[in-house]
Amino acid sequence: MTQDDAQILALSGLTFLLDDSQRIDGFLRMTGITPQDLRQLVATIEGQTAILDYLLGNESLLLAFTAEQGCPDDAPARARRTLTGRAFNQDWTSI
């Protein structure tokens, strides 16, 4: 996956979250980001990674996203690895 592909997938993830008020509200609550900060967020690798991490941390949300996108279930994890050089680690204590 190229860097551009990974960034596009992350932006698609944000669009997916924005399409449903419960999904975006959950993302905003979990990250502490305000709606006004979303534009700045998506312009950074860290912000794009946060979107992918949020999807990767919720299997049902992840599967709904990949089904809607018509992409393999592992595409968000591959995109995250492309953007950061590291795999998603759900065990926050080991970071």
Residue pairs with C-beta under 8 A, 6 or more apart in sequence:
1 9
1 75
1 78
1 79
1 82
2 82
3 82
3 83
5 79
5 82
6 48
6 78
6 79
6 80
6 82
6 83
7 48
7 83
9 52
9 69
9 71
9 75
9 76
9 79
10 42
10 48
10 49
10 51
10 52
10 79
10 83
11 42
11 48
11 51
12 69
13 51
13 52
13 54
13 55
13 65
13 76
14 38
14 42
14 51
16 23
16 55
16 64
16 65
16 68
16 69
17 23
17 24
17 27
17 51
17 54
18 24
23 61
26 54
27 33
27 51
27 54
28 34
28 35
30 54
31 50
31 54
33 41
33 50
40 47
41 47
41 50
41 51
42 48
42 51
45 83
45 84
48 83
49 80
49 83
49 84
52 76
52 77
52 79
52 80
52 83
52 88
53 80
53 88
54 61
55 61
55 62
55 65
55 76
56 62
56 76
56 77
56 80
56 88
56 90
57 88
57 90
62 73
62 76
63 73
65 76
66 72
66 73
66 75
66 76
69 75
77 87
77 88
80 86
80 87
80 88
81 87
81 88
89 95
